[in-house]
């Protein structure tokens, strides 16, 4: 695997600072040394601080021990390792708070299957895309909603700030949108009857269908806004390193292995496979 390791530069910079201090020749660290010690402009040199979600299975979620895991988590750690950074600290946020927190420097990066859109790029920068998929309308078996047209006049849940919310505003104008901070609270509302359906991503929907006996009324392609890692616009070097790591993870099959692990049986977007393996991507069938 390709690995861009900057640790020798960091050691050299530290040694130079120590020599200057001992000789009394420097009261402050030269800018070039600071840059060499922290080439990616991280909040804490050698550590990537990540804003994420704790309930977005199988993308990002916390396990029984409170540790972050999921497809996005494992992929980002692999890519960060290739960029020479092995200490990665994830912190849970509401989805709507992730991009503002990245933009204002509270976190180095946002990792939560965040779709890349022109509107979001006004606030933050993004890595290359690493995931594309489908959006799903999930409901109860007794709701009577059989397709996307069935949400007309119904109370439809969406997570605030997501692609699903933006899509629903544009395409489900006759539905009464109810905004939630996360999927768990929205699914609770579906189960209690407070809302008639919830609009979320395909993979998360599968998990909720299995857990609560819910059904998919429609699966809608969403390949025009692939997920990317969100960064502050000033982190150009970090973005370049992440893009290089992503490309390597896709070409050597790491991305494929993680996808098969976390999305077993799901259609695989061909653009992220090794070039020699790219084939046509089938559409999923809605589960009933």
C-alpha positions as CSV (number, residue, x, y, z in Angstrom):
1,X,0.0,0.0,0.0
2,X,1.1,3.6,-0.7
3,X,2.1,5.4,2.5
4,X,3.0,9.1,2.7
5,X,4.9,9.2,6.0
6,X,5.9,12.7,7.3
7,X,7.2,11.5,10.7
8,X,10.9,11.9,9.8
9,X,10.3,15.5,8.9
10,X,8.5,16.0,12.2
11,X,11.5,14.6,14.1
12,X,13.9,16.8,12.1
13,X,11.9,19.8,12.9
14,X,11.8,19.0,16.6
15,X,15.6,18.5,16.7
16,X,16.1,21.9,15.0
17,X,13.9,23.6,17.5
18,X,15.9,22.0,20.4
19,X,19.2,23.1,18.9
20,X,18.0,26.7,18.5
21,X,16.7,26.8,22.1
22,X,20.0,25.4,23.5
23,X,22.1,27.9,21.6
24,X,19.8,30.8,22.6
25,X,19.5,31.7,18.9
26,X,15.7,31.4,18.6
27,X,12.9,32.6,20.7
28,X,10.2,31.2,18.3
29,X,10.0,28.3,15.9
30,X,10.5,29.3,12.3
31,X,7.4,29.0,10.1
32,X,9.1,26.4,7.8
33,X,9.7,24.1,10.8
34,X,6.1,24.5,12.0
35,X,5.0,23.6,8.5
36,X,7.2,20.5,8.3
37,X,6.0,19.3,11.6
38,X,2.4,19.7,10.7
39,X,2.2,19.6,6.9
40,X,-1.6,19.1,6.8
41,X,-2.4,22.0,9.1
42,X,-4.2,19.7,11.6
43,X,-5.6,21.1,14.9
44,X,-3.2,18.9,16.8
45,X,-0.1,17.7,14.8
46,X,-0.2,13.9,14.3
47,X,-3.9,13.6,15.1
48,X,-7.0,13.9,12.9
49,X,-10.1,15.1,14.7
50,X,-13.2,13.9,12.9
51,X,-16.8,15.1,13.2
52,X,-19.1,12.2,12.6
53,X,-22.4,10.4,13.5
54,X,-22.9,7.8,16.2
55,X,-26.1,6.3,14.8
56,X,-25.7,6.1,11.0
57,X,-25.2,2.3,10.6
58,X,-23.5,0.9,8.5
59,X,-21.6,4.1,7.7
60,X,-20.6,5.5,11.0
61,X,-21.9,4.4,14.4
62,X,-20.8,3.5,17.9
63,X,-20.5,-0.1,19.1
64,X,-21.4,-1.5,22.5
65,X,-18.1,-0.2,23.9
66,X,-18.7,3.3,22.5
67,X,-16.1,3.0,19.8
68,X,-16.8,4.4,16.3
69,X,-17.0,1.9,13.5
70,X,-18.6,1.4,10.1
71,X,-17.7,1.6,6.5
72,X,-16.8,5.3,6.5
73,X,-14.8,4.9,9.7
74,X,-12.7,2.0,8.5
75,X,-12.2,3.6,5.1
76,X,-11.1,6.9,6.5
77,X,-8.7,5.3,9.0
78,X,-7.1,3.4,6.1
79,X,-6.8,6.5,4.0
80,X,-5.4,8.6,6.9
81,X,-2.8,5.8,7.5
82,X,-1.7,6.1,3.9
83,X,-1.3,9.8,4.4
84,X,0.9,9.1,7.4
85,X,-1.5,9.8,10.2
86,X,-2.6,6.9,12.5
87,X,-4.2,8.7,15.4
88,X,-7.8,9.4,14.4
89,X,-10.3,10.7,16.9
90,X,-14.1,10.5,16.1
91,X,-16.7,12.7,17.8
92,X,-20.4,12.4,17.4
93,X,-22.4,15.4,16.2
94,X,-25.9,16.1,14.9
95,X,-25.6,15.9,11.1
96,X,-26.6,19.5,10.6
97,X,-23.7,20.6,12.8
98,X,-20.9,18.7,11.1
99,X,-20.1,21.0,8.2
100,X,-20.2,24.2,10.2
101,X,-17.9,22.6,12.8
102,X,-15.4,21.6,10.1
103,X,-15.6,25.0,8.4
104,X,-14.9,27.0,11.6
105,X,-12.0,24.7,12.6
106,X,-13.5,22.7,15.4
107,X,-12.6,19.5,13.5
108,X,-10.1,18.6,10.8
109,X,-12.6,16.7,8.7
110,X,-16.2,15.5,8.6
111,X,-16.8,11.8,7.9
112,X,-20.4,10.6,7.7
113,X,-21.4,9.6,4.1
114,X,-21.7,13.3,3.4
115,X,-23.0,13.9,-0.1
116,X,-21.0,16.4,-2.2
117,X,-23.2,19.2,-3.5
118,X,-22.5,22.7,-4.9
119,X,-24.4,24.2,-2.0
120,X,-22.2,22.4,0.6
121,X,-19.0,23.4,-1.3
122,X,-19.8,27.0,-0.6
123,X,-19.0,26.2,3.1
124,X,-16.4,23.4,2.9
125,X,-14.1,21.6,0.5
126,X,-14.4,17.9,-0.2
127,X,-12.2,15.0,-1.1
128,X,-13.0,13.0,-4.2
129,X,-16.2,10.9,-3.9
130,X,-16.0,7.5,-2.4
131,X,-19.6,6.2,-2.1
132,X,-22.8,6.5,-4.1
133,X,-26.1,4.8,-3.6
134,X,-29.8,5.1,-3.2
135,X,-32.4,6.9,-1.1
136,X,-35.3,5.0,0.4
137,X,-38.8,5.7,1.6
138,X,-39.4,3.5,4.6
139,X,-42.8,3.0,6.2
140,X,-45.0,0.5,8.1
141,X,-46.8,-2.4,6.3
142,X,-50.1,-0.8,7.3
143,X,-49.4,2.8,6.0
144,X,-50.8,2.2,2.6
145,X,-47.8,4.0,1.0
146,X,-46.7,1.8,-2.0
147,X,-44.5,4.2,-4.0
148,X,-43.1,7.7,-4.0
149,X,-46.4,9.2,-5.1
150,X,-48.0,7.8,-1.9
151,X,-46.4,10.4,0.3
152,X,-48.6,13.1,-1.1
153,X,-50.5,14.7,1.9
154,X,-48.6,12.4,4.3
155,X,-46.2,13.3,7.2
156,X,-42.7,12.5,5.9
157,X,-39.7,12.4,8.2
158,X,-36.3,13.6,7.1
159,X,-33.0,14.3,8.9
160,X,-32.3,18.0,8.9
161,X,-29.4,19.0,6.6
162,X,-29.2,15.8,4.6
163,X,-29.5,15.1,0.9
164,X,-32.8,13.4,1.6
165,X,-34.2,16.6,3.0
166,X,-33.1,18.6,0.0
167,X,-34.5,15.9,-2.4
168,X,-37.8,15.8,-0.5
169,X,-38.2,19.6,-0.6
170,X,-37.7,19.5,-4.4
171,X,-39.6,16.4,-5.3
172,X,-42.1,15.7,-2.5
173,X,-43.7,19.1,-2.4
174,X,-47.1,17.8,-1.5
175,X,-45.8,15.9,1.5
176,X,-45.7,17.5,5.0
177,X,-42.0,17.3,6.0
178,X,-41.1,16.7,9.6
179,X,-37.5,17.3,10.4
180,X,-35.5,15.2,12.9
181,X,-31.9,15.4,14.2
182,X,-31.1,11.8,13.4
183,X,-32.6,8.6,11.9
184,X,-33.3,6.9,15.2
185,X,-35.7,9.6,16.4
186,X,-37.4,9.6,12.9
187,X,-37.8,5.8,12.9
188,X,-39.3,6.0,16.4
189,X,-41.8,8.5,15.0
190,X,-42.7,6.1,12.2
191,X,-43.2,3.2,14.7
192,X,-45.4,5.4,16.9
193,X,-47.4,6.7,14.0
194,X,-46.3,10.3,14.5
195,X,-45.1,10.3,10.9
196,X,-46.2,8.1,8.0
197,X,-42.8,7.4,6.5
198,X,-39.2,8.4,6.7
199,X,-36.8,9.2,3.8
200,X,-33.3,8.0,4.4
201,X,-30.4,6.3,2.6
202,X,-30.8,2.8,1.3
203,X,-28.3,1.0,3.5
204,X,-29.6,2.4,6.8
205,X,-33.1,1.6,5.7
206,X,-32.3,-2.1,5.3
207,X,-31.1,-2.2,8.9
208,X,-34.3,-0.6,10.2
209,X,-36.5,-2.8,8.0
210,X,-35.0,-5.8,9.6
211,X,-35.0,-4.5,13.1
212,X,-38.6,-3.2,13.2
213,X,-40.4,-5.0,10.4
214,X,-40.7,-1.9,8.3
215,X,-40.9,-1.9,4.5
216,X,-39.4,0.1,1.6
217,X,-42.0,1.9,-0.5
218,X,-39.4,3.2,-3.1
219,X,-35.6,3.1,-3.7
220,X,-34.4,6.2,-5.6
221,X,-31.0,6.4,-7.3
222,X,-28.7,9.1,-5.9
223,X,-25.5,9.0,-7.9
224,X,-25.3,12.7,-8.6
225,X,-24.0,13.6,-5.1
226,X,-21.4,11.0,-4.0
227,X,-20.2,11.0,-0.5
228,X,-16.8,12.7,0.3
229,X,-14.7,13.6,3.2
230,X,-15.4,17.3,4.2
231,X,-12.5,19.6,5.0
232,X,-12.0,23.3,5.6
233,X,-11.1,25.1,2.4
234,X,-7.6,25.9,3.7
235,X,-6.6,22.3,4.0
236,X,-5.3,21.8,0.5
237,X,-2.4,19.5,1.3
238,X,-4.6,17.3,3.5
239,X,-7.2,17.1,0.7
240,X,-4.5,16.0,-1.8
241,X,-3.1,13.4,0.6
242,X,-6.6,12.0,1.2
243,X,-7.4,11.9,-2.5
244,X,-4.2,10.0,-3.2
245,X,-5.0,7.5,-0.4
246,X,-8.5,7.1,-1.6
247,X,-7.3,6.3,-5.1
248,X,-4.9,3.7,-3.8
249,X,-7.5,2.1,-1.5
250,X,-9.8,1.7,-4.5
251,X,-7.2,0.4,-6.9
252,X,-5.7,-2.2,-4.5
253,X,-9.1,-3.6,-3.6
254,X,-9.3,-2.2,0.0
255,X,-12.5,-0.2,-0.8
256,X,-14.1,-3.3,-2.3
257,X,-13.3,-5.5,0.7
258,X,-14.8,-2.9,3.1
259,X,-17.9,-2.5,0.9
260,X,-18.5,-6.2,0.8
261,X,-18.0,-6.3,4.6
262,X,-20.4,-3.5,5.5
263,X,-22.9,-3.7,2.6
264,X,-23.2,-7.5,1.8
265,X,-25.5,-8.2,-1.1
266,X,-25.9,-4.5,-2.0
267,X,-25.2,-3.2,-5.6
268,X,-21.6,-2.0,-5.9
269,X,-20.9,1.4,-7.6
270,X,-18.5,0.4,-10.4
271,X,-16.5,3.7,-10.3
272,X,-14.8,2.7,-7.0
273,X,-13.6,-0.7,-8.1
274,X,-10.1,-1.5,-9.4
275,X,-10.1,-0.5,-13.0
276,X,-9.7,-4.1,-14.1
277,X,-12.9,-5.1,-12.3
278,X,-15.3,-2.4,-13.3
279,X,-18.6,-3.7,-14.6
280,X,-22.1,-2.4,-14.9
281,X,-23.9,-1.6,-11.6
282,X,-27.4,-3.1,-11.1
283,X,-30.1,-1.2,-9.4
284,X,-31.5,-2.7,-6.1
285,X,-35.0,-4.0,-5.8
286,X,-37.2,-2.5,-3.2
287,X,-37.9,-4.8,-0.3
288,X,-41.5,-5.2,0.6
